Amino acid sequence: MPFSQVIFYLLAVLTLGSALLAVTSRQIFRAAIYLLFSLIGIAGIYFWLQYEFIAAVQIVVYVGGIVVLIIFSIFLTQQAGEQLPKQKIVRKLFSALAVFCGFALVLIQVLNHDFGVNDSMVNDASVATIGRQLLDVDKSGMALPFEVISILLLAAMIGCIVIAMRNRTVESIPGSETQTN
Amino acid sequence: MQEPGLYHILIVSTALFFIGVYGFFTRRNLVTLLMSTELILNSVNLNFVAFNKYLWPGRLDGVFFAIFIIAIAAAEVAVAIAIIINLYRSHKSIDVEKAEEMKY
């Protein structure tokens, strides 16, 4: 078995195994750490596909940003050592059944469909190409979505600040509950 | 055993998607629901990148879609965590069952 094949299966097992642990672990902090390993496995699959830039983005944004944010929110909202309450076995059973049926259905569709795989491996996904096409205003350029995303990020940032601030101003000024609702 | 190709990656991403859906069905804590959402978004990203690699190798549209999805996911997680922490301040709990009144 060639080496790259072994690496792919290892990455797949890492991703799926830690994802499964992330959704079943009853300690929420461990679930976050398992999610971290699952995201690292996906970044490894991107590396295996030779899309280095998107793998780096995955590691920087997901592993370095989102998981850290989730861990912080766990620290802020959860008592240490507290376990999540046990779920009803009936709910688990029916969820597993529904998920398995959906998985089988999608898998049958995917495996029966002929995608017409293109074997000409002319892959140019270097950072220079991606950057040039991202800010291009030509026919295949992505300048407009890029600007829309930047507006969205700005709106999300302002929204976060507004959501996080409103409660504190009411609490910090004693006696102001009568003026502000 | 054949060389891993498009179908292998599609199987992995399908499994990842439905693991996320399972977490969404069984969990009752808002932070863990958010983690399930991340798994689902990642499986979609994997699909986009794999289709770009194996079906249209000369173009980069799938990569751009993946980058935009990552950016939107980051914004979404930031807003969701702000809401969750605000909810915890007012209700002292982030359980889905206890957050049924949608007002301040």
Interface residues (C-beta under 8 A of the other chain):
Chain A: M1 P2 S4 Q5 F8 Y9 A12 T15 L16 A19 L20 A22 V23 T24 I28 A31 A32 L35 S38 L39 I42 I45 Y46 L49 Q50 Y51 F53 I54 V57 Q58 V61 Y62 G65 I66 L69 I70 F72 S73 I74 L76 T77 Q78 L84 P85 Q87 R91 K92 S95 A96 A98 V99 F100 G102 F103 V106 L107 V110 L111 F115 G116 V117 N118 S120 M121 V122 N123 D124 A125 T129 I130 Q133 L134 S140 M142 P145 I149 L152 L153 A156 M157 G159 C160 I163 A164 R166 N167
Chain B: M1 E3 P4 G5 L6 Y7 H8 I9 L10 I11 V12 T14 A15 L16 F17 F18 I19 G20 V21 Y22 G23 F25 T26 R27 R28 N29 V31 T32 L34 M35 S36 E38 L39 N42 N45 L46 V49 A50 K53 Y54 L55 W56 P57 G58 R59 L60 D61 V63 F64 A66 I67 F68 I70 A71 I72 A73 A74 A75 E76 V77 A78 V79 I81 A82 I83 I84 I85 N86 Y88 R89 S90 I94
